[in-house]
Structure formats: structure tokens, C-alpha cells
Amino acid sequence: MSIINFPAFMVASFVFIISPGIDTMFILNKSITQGRKSGIYATLGISTGVLVHTTLAAFGLSLILAQSAMAFSIIKYLGAAYLIYMGISKLFTKQNLLASSEPDEPSSAKNTFISAVFTNTLNPKVAIFFLAFFPQFIHPAYIHSAIPFIFLGITYAFIGLLWFMVLTFFAGSLSVKLKLNPEMGNWLNKFSAVTFILMGVKIAFTKR
């Protein structure tokens, strides 16, 4: 009873999720450059980040980002710095990206997952978006309850998980073909670096 227009929420969520953004670019980057398994870990990390934002929104903590310019700026610049750091690290590495360690190794899987969680969690626009989007589908009498926020957040994360898995499958297939050409590894490394730097710059110039 606390949720209204649930079918509309699912449709709207799907439209937002398939729209190209930082999460999509991150998952495509990992899937193409490191293979399908790396893309899966990235997808799981992004979905975990969505659940973190859901929890914050459910208990009102995201409201701090919406009302405090300082809090918003701190999270924004932390996220931007993290992405730019990853980009610069990739830019100056001499390791061939396609010849790097297998993504199913524990250390590589852990790093990919953690990077994805940070990429999503340190994007304050996601928190603001949830605060603006979710209440439209919650009955006014339950707007201060955490349960409907959590329910909608889990639904949103599940839809995103399915969509990003599809992207990972097709992008991962491209990675297999690229590995047949070792020279592509260096070019992909540079492309990957520039992509992360641009994502960081995009977050840095984000306004509330």
C-alpha cells in the first residue's frame, strides 16, 4: 500500500538505467578491456553502490547532500579525484591491458568490485536523484518510512543488474576478439585512462 504506480516506476527506472552515464561507461570499460568476468564484478559493484545510496536515502542521510553545499562538494570531489587517479595510473602504466592478470583472480576481482562501488557511491548526483525520484512513487502517508525506499531501491538495483549483465555479455564478446590483436592492448589502455579522467572531470563540474 505504500507504493503507488509501481509499473510506471519500473518503466521509468529502466529508461534512466539504459541512458548512458558514468556507471555504463565504467562497466563497458571493464568488460571490453578486461573481459566478461571483470564486467560482471563491475556490475555487482555498481549494484552494491545503488543499495548504499538506497540505504542512505531510506534513513534520510542523503538529505544532507541535498541541503548542504559543503557535504555535496566533499563527496563530489572525492569521487572525481578517485576516477582521475585511476585514469592517470592507467595512462602511465606500461602493462598491456589485454595481457594483464585474469579478472577471475581474487585480487583482480576484488579491485574491480571495490572500484565500482566507489565510482557509484562517491557520485552525489545518484543520491540527489534517488531523493527526487523515489518519493514520486511512495504514498504520502509513508513518505517518512524507510521500507518503501528500500523496496524501490532494491527494485531499481535489480533492473540495473539485469541490464548491465546484458551489456557485459556483448562487450565481453568484443574483448575476446580484441585479444587476438595484442597491439590493441596499449591503445585500449590509453582509451581506458582517458575515459576515467573524463568521468572524473564530469563529476568535478557537477552542480547540485
ChimeraX attribute file (.defattr): number of C-alpha atoms within 10 A of each C-alpha:
attribute: neighborCount
match mode: 1-to-1
recipient: residues
	/A:1	8
	/A:2	14
	/A:3	20
	/A:4	14
	/A:5	11
	/A:6	13
	/A:7	10
	/A:8	11
	/A:9	19
	/A:10	15
	/A:11	12
	/A:12	13
	/A:13	19
	/A:14	15
	/A:15	10
	/A:16	13
	/A:17	19
	/A:18	14
	/A:19	10
	/A:20	9
	/A:21	11
	/A:22	19
	/A:23	23
	/A:24	20
	/A:25	15
	/A:26	22
	/A:27	28
	/A:28	26
	/A:29	25
	/A:30	26
	/A:31	28
	/A:32	26
	/A:33	28
	/A:34	25
	/A:35	26
	/A:36	27
	/A:37	19
	/A:38	29
	/A:39	31
	/A:40	27
	/A:41	27
	/A:42	33
	/A:43	31
	/A:44	23
	/A:45	27
	/A:46	29
	/A:47	25
	/A:48	22
	/A:49	23
	/A:50	24
	/A:51	21
	/A:52	17
	/A:53	26
	/A:54	28
	/A:55	19
	/A:56	20
	/A:57	23
	/A:58	25
	/A:59	15
	/A:60	15
	/A:61	14
	/A:62	23
	/A:63	15
	/A:64	16
	/A:65	22
	/A:66	18
	/A:67	12
	/A:68	11
	/A:69	12
	/A:70	11
	/A:71	14
	/A:72	23
	/A:73	18
	/A:74	14
	/A:75	19
	/A:76	24
	/A:77	20
	/A:78	19
	/A:79	24
	/A:80	25
	/A:81	18
	/A:82	17
	/A:83	25
	/A:84	22
	/A:85	16
	/A:86	18
	/A:87	23
	/A:88	16
	/A:89	11
	/A:90	20
	/A:91	18
	/A:92	11
	/A:93	13
	/A:94	9
	/A:95	12
	/A:96	15
	/A:97	22
	/A:98	24
	/A:99	13
	/A:100	12
	/A:101	11
	/A:102	15
	/A:103	22
	/A:104	15
	/A:105	11
	/A:106	10
	/A:107	12
	/A:108	17
	/A:109	19
	/A:110	17
	/A:111	16
	/A:112	22
	/A:113	22
	/A:114	18
	/A:115	20
	/A:116	26
	/A:117	22
	/A:118	18
	/A:119	24
	/A:120	24
	/A:121	22
	/A:122	25
	/A:123	25
	/A:124	26
	/A:125	20
	/A:126	17
	/A:127	26
	/A:128	20
	/A:129	14
	/A:130	21
	/A:131	22
	/A:132	11
	/A:133	14
	/A:134	22
	/A:135	18
	/A:136	14
	/A:137	19
	/A:138	21
	/A:139	15
	/A:140	13
	/A:141	9
	/A:142	15
	/A:143	18
	/A:144	15
	/A:145	15
	/A:146	16
	/A:147	16
	/A:148	21
	/A:149	27
	/A:150	20
	/A:151	14
	/A:152	23
	/A:153	23
	/A:154	18
	/A:155	17
	/A:156	24
	/A:157	22
	/A:158	15
	/A:159	18
	/A:160	24
	/A:161	20
	/A:162	12
	/A:163	16
	/A:164	24
	/A:165	19
	/A:166	13
	/A:167	20
	/A:168	28
	/A:169	18
	/A:170	14
	/A:171	21
	/A:172	25
	/A:173	14
	/A:174	16
	/A:175	18
	/A:176	16
	/A:177	10
	/A:178	18
	/A:179	18
	/A:180	11
	/A:181	10
	/A:182	13
	/A:183	13
	/A:184	15
	/A:185	21
	/A:186	18
	/A:187	13
	/A:188	19
	/A:189	23
	/A:190	17
	/A:191	17
	/A:192	25
	/A:193	23
	/A:194	18
	/A:195	20
	/A:196	25
	/A:197	23
	/A:198	17
	/A:199	21
	/A:200	27
	/A:201	17
	/A:202	13
	/A:203	23
	/A:204	19
	/A:205	12
	/A:206	16
	/A:207	11
	/A:208	14
